[in-house]
Amino acid sequence: MTIPRLHTLAALALLAASAPAAVTNWPAWRGEGMTGRADGAGLPVTFGATQNLRWRIDTPGRGESTPVIWGDRLFLLTAQPATAATDEGTPPANAMAANFGIRTPTVPYAFDVVCLDRHTGKTLWRTTVRKEVPHEGTHPDHGFASGSPVTDGRHLWAFFGSRGLHCLTMDGALTWSRDLGRMTMRVTFGEATSPALAGRAVIALLDQEAGSAIAAVDRDSGEVLWRKPRDEASSWTTPLVVGHGGKLQAIVSGTNRTRSYDPETGNVNWECGGQTVNVIPTPVPGDGVVYCSSGFRGNAVQAIALGRTGDLTGTDAVKWELKRNAPYVPSPVLSGTRLFFVSGTQPKLSCVDAATGTVLFDSQRIEGMKSIYASPIVSDGRLYLPGRDGTVAVIRDAGTFEVLALNRLEDGFDASPAVAGRDLYLRGKKHVYCFRAP
């Protein structure tokens, strides 16, 4: 039977109207709103060195920061010795750090922001925002550029921890730099957190062994708006900025307390205990709820209702919590009514009902993968989860466990995926990749 052309056009228009709009920009770590969602992108399910590869370039220096994207430009951070001399470093005084093979640098490092053409991978500019000899080493798994920048399409902000917070134009001109102090990290494991935008403020977290703090810096002038001490030790999480009840709040997980800060004043809106030590996962926003997790020396996944004040520990503001199979490094991802997270850093995936905490499937092994540091994204009914061994798993976004594809690359991924338009971007140890479906 032939469908009249008019009806066909109407049907196509209806489908177009109901389809989710594709992601245009990926302005922060985990994208718009730090949700890790990229519906409407039409990303490939299978890809590799010779399949659905749009471009590949050598990774421009050491760094585990996830790229951010605005328009035609992709930005990432890197830090490496500024001289041709090999930096062997010196053994640290801390015996445990020495056992991990950590070395204290002896040569200056260049802390760089790199801009690529997102369509070709061509380097458009590279700006060194600071050059100095780092006072501490880092865990061998990462270097001195593990946080991601953030952009509003007019400026870009890069936070290198002890090496300061920096604001650049989209063309790479440095407009201001703000030193927020030298940090001392547990076992000299290094620093890793990304800044977050909240109104006029850039929020920066400085959790360390002594003198932990959170600060807000004016995004235009670089002046410190406020700085508040935190009763926390070293952590490697990133603030989540969400709107609720007509106001923004910056939510930060912590070992002692998860806290919500007023970005205008730095005052604490609410706090809640229940997480473990060495907090790394960033909270995940939901509909009037925030999901917090940590998985080192214990397990904690909590759903905390927004809109409350004071100490929420042990109250009905904690809608549910789980004490098993929580993530250590990767952050969870929320898709509709389902919350997905890995167990520790293992290739084991769990899915729970986001409203009730009911387990839909529990710690299902992704065969063929090894450890995972990257945080998953979700797009068009699929989860994309890169592994440290170069395997990228594509898993069905459903309450039952199903692996759709295992894509293997001769690389390793600690950075999380980024998406813009129809393109999937992966930053590996060796290469930066752009994949697109036909």
N, C-alpha and C positions, 0 to 999 in steps of 0.2 A: 504494500500500500504506500502511495506517495503522500507525504505530509506537505500541505500547502506551504509555500515559502514564507508567507506572513506568519503562520503559526510557528515555523522553525525559528524565525528571527525573534519572535516573542519568547520562545523557550530559551533561546540562547541568552537573551537579555535578562530573563529571570535567573538563570544560572549565574551569570556574571554579577548580578546584584546580590545574590546570596553567598557568593564565594568570598572568603576572607581576603582583605587587602594584603598585598605582599609587603614584607618589611622593606622599607626604603633605607633606613639608617640603622646602625648598631652602635649607639653613642656611648655605651658604657660596658663594663664587664657584664656579660649575660644579656646585653641588649637593652632595649627600652624598658624602663622600670625594673631592670635586673630580674626579669622573669624567666629568661631562657626560652622564650616562645618566639617562633618564626613561622606562623601559619601563612599559607598562601604563596610560599616560595617555590613549591614544586621541586624540591631538592632531589637529586638522584638517590636511588636506593643502593645501587652498586656503583663503585668507582675505584680507580686505581691509577697506576703509573701510565697506563695506555687506554684507560676507559673514562670517559666523561671528564677528562682533565682539560681545563681551559688554559691554565698556565701553572708553572712551577718555577720558583727561584731559590737560590741558596739563602738560607736564613741569615739576615744581616747582623751577625754577632750573637753573643750569648744573652739569653733572656727567656723567661717562661711566661711573659705577659700575653694575655689574650688580645688580639687586635681589636680596635674599635674602628667604626666606619661612619663617614658622613659624605653623602653625595658620591663623587668619583674618587674619594681619597680614603686610604686605609692607613691607620697609624699603629705603631707598636714601639715598645721600649727595648733598649738593649744596654748592656754595660760590659765593658771588656778593657783589658790593659790599653792604655793610651800610647804605649811605646812598643817598639818591635821586640823588645826583650821579653823572654819568657818569665812569667811570674811564678816561681816555685813556692813563694811564701815561706813563713816560719811556723813551727809548731806552736799552738796556743798554750798558755799556762794551764788552762782548764784540761784536766786529764781525760774527762769524758769526751770533750771536743776532739782531743788528739786521737782517741780511739775511733772516732768517726772519720778520721782522715782529713779533718778540717785544717786549713792553713790560713794564717793571717797574711794578707797581701803586703808586699813591700814596694810595689810600683804604683804610680797613679793609674786610675781607671777613668775612662770617659763614659759619662752617663748621657746617653743619646736618646732623642726622639726621632723616629724614622717615619717618613711619609711615602707611601707607594701609590701609584695609580692602580685602583682596584680592578680595572679591566685588563691590565697588561702585566702587572707586577713590577713595572719600571719604577726605580727610585726617583721621586720628585725632589725631595730635600732630606737633609739629615742635620740636626742641630744638637750640638753638645751643650747641655744646660749646666753641667758642673764637671770638674776634673779634680780628683783628689785621691789620695791613698786611703782606702777603707780602713777603719779602725778595728774591724772584726772580719772574720771570714764568714762563710755560709756553709750550710749542709751541702755535701757533694751533689745532692739531687737537684739543686737549683743554684742560681747566681744572685747578682745584685739588681736584677730587673724582673721581679716576679709579679709586681702589681701592674694593672692596666691603667691607661689614661682614661679621661672622660672628656666629652666635648658637647657643646651646644650648637655647633655649626658656625660659631663666630670665633670662639677661642677653644684651646685645648689645654687641659691641666694634667700634669704628670707629677706623681708623688714618688720620690725615691727614698722616703724614710729619712735616715740620717743625712742624706744628701739634698733634702729640701723639697718644697712644693714649688712648681714652676708653671707659669702661664705663657702660652705661645699663641700667635696668630695661626690661622689655617695655612699660611705660607711659610711658617717656621721661624718667624721673628720672635725672640724672647721679649715679653713685655714686662714681666716681673718675676722675682724669685723670693721665696720666704723660707728662711732657715727655722725649723721647728725643734731643733735640738738633736744631740747625738743620742742614739738608742743603744741599750745594752740588752741583748737577747739571751734567752735560755740556751746554754751550752754553745753560744755563738752560732746558732742555727741559721741566722740571717733574718731579714725583714721581708714581709710580703703582705701588702694590703693596698687596696685601690681607693682613690678618693671618690666622693659622692657629691653631687650637686643638690642643693636644697635652697631654693629661692636665690638670695644674693650671696649665699655662703657656699664655699667648698669645704666639705667635712673631711677631716683627716684623723685617723686613729693612730695612737702611739702607745700601744700596749707593749710593755717590756718588763724586765725584772725589777726595776725600781723606778718610780716616777712616771707610771703610766698616766696617760691623759687622752682627751679627745679635744680637738680644736676646730674652730670655724674661722675661715679666712675669707675676706671680701673678694669675690671672684674678679672684680674689676681692678681694685687697687693693690691687692695682696696684703692689706692690713689685717691683723688678727682681730676678729670681732669678739671672740671669747675663747677661753681655754679652761677646761675643767679636769681636775684629777680623777683618776679611776682606781678603785680598789681591785685591781686585777694584775696578774703577772703576764708573761709573754703570750700573745695570741697572734693569729695570722688570718683573721677574718676581715670582712669589709662591711662598713655600714650600709644598711638598706634604708632608703628614703621612700616613705609611703605617705599618701594623703588619706586622712580619715576625719570625718566630722568637720570638713572645711579647713583643716590645718595639716601642715606637714609635720612628720616626725622622723627622726633618724634612729633606727633600731640597731643595736649592736649586741651580738651574743657575747657571753663571757662565762668564765669558769664559776665565779662567785654569783654573778647576776647577769641576766639579759636585761638591758636597759633601753628605754625609749627617751630620747632627748628632744627638747624643743630647739629646732635649728636657729631660732632667733635669739635665744637667751642661754642655751646650754643647760637649762634646768631639766631635771629628770621628771618625765611624765609618769612613768611606771617602771617597776623592776620585777624580776621574777627569777628565782633560783631553780636549779635542776639540771644544769649542763655539766659536762665533764671537763677535765683539764685539756690544755693545748687546743683551744677552740679554733677551728679553721673554717668550717662551712658557714656561708653567709645565710641569714634568714631568707625565707621565701615568702612573698606576699600572696595572700588569698583574698577572698571576699569578706572583709572585716576580720580577718584572722592572719596571724603571722606564724610560720612554721620554723622552729629553731631546732638545730641538731648538732650533735658532736659524738665522736666515737673513739676516744683514746682513753684507756684505763676506765672503761665503762661505756655505757650506751644511753643516749637520750635523744628522743624525738618528741617535741612538744608542739601542740597547737594552742596558741595564746590569743584570746579575743582582744581586739583593739577597742578603744573607747573607755577603758578603765584608768584609774589612777592609783598611786600608792604601791604597796608591796602585794603582788598577786600570787606569791608563792602559797601553794596549798589551797587556793580559792577556786571557785567555779569559773574564773576567767581562764584557767587551764582546761580547755575543753576535753583534751585527752593527752596521754603521753605513753610512749613505748620505751622499754628498757632493753631492747635487743636489736642487733643488726644495724646499728646507726652508722652513718658515714664518718670517716676520720678526716679526709681531705676534700673529696668532691661534695659540692652542695646538692641538695635535692632539686627536683623540678616538679612543678604542679601543672597538671593538665586537666582542666575541668574539675571533676570530683575525685581525681586520682593523684596521689603524691608518690613519686618514685624516688628511691635512693639506693645507693650501693652500701654494702657492708664493709666498714673499715676502708681499706683501699683494694679490696678483693673484687674480682669480677663476678659478684653475686648481687643480683638485683631484687629489691622488694617493692611491693606496691600496696598502698593502704588507701582506704576510703578517707578522703580528706576531712569529711564532716564528722566521722565517728572514730577514726583510727582503726577500724576493722581491717584486718590483714586480708588482702585479696590474693596475693602470692608472696612467699616468704623466702628470701635469700636464694633465689634461683641462679645456679651457676651458668655463666656465659662461657660455654666450652670453647677453647681455642684462644682465650684472652688471658693476660697476666694481670699485673696490678694496674690500678686506675687512680690518677690524680685529677684529671680533667672533670669538669662538671657537665652533665648532659644538657642538651637542648631538646625541645620537642617541636616538630613541624609536620603539619598535615597528617596527623595520625601515626607519627613515627618518632621514636627517640633516637638520637645520634649520640653515641658514647665512645670517645677515643680512649685508647689504652696506651700505656707506657711502652709497649712492645711494638707499636705501629699498627695495631689492629683497631679498626673503627667498627663497632657493632651498631647495626640498625635494628631496632626492636619495635614491635608493634605497640602502639599506645592503646593498651587495653587492660582489663582486669585479669586477663590470663596471659601467661608468659609465652612469648613467641619471638624467636630470633628470625628476622627477615633476611639479613645478610651479614657476613663478616668480610670487611674490606681490608686487605693487608697491604701495607706500604713499608718500604725499607727505611723506617724512621722510628721516632718515638714521640709521643704527645703528652705533654703536661698542661699545655694551654688548652682552654676550652674552645669549642667551635664558635664561629661568628657567621652571620648571614646578612646579605644585602641583595635585594632584587631576587634573582633566581640562583644566586651563587652561594656555595658553601665554602668557607675559608677555614683552613687548618694550619696552625703554626706548629711545625715540628722542630726537633733538635737540628735536623739537617736542612729542611726546606720549608717554605711557605707555599701552600697549595690553594688553587681555586678550582672547584669542581662545579659543573653545570650539566643538568639533564638535557638531552637533545630537544 
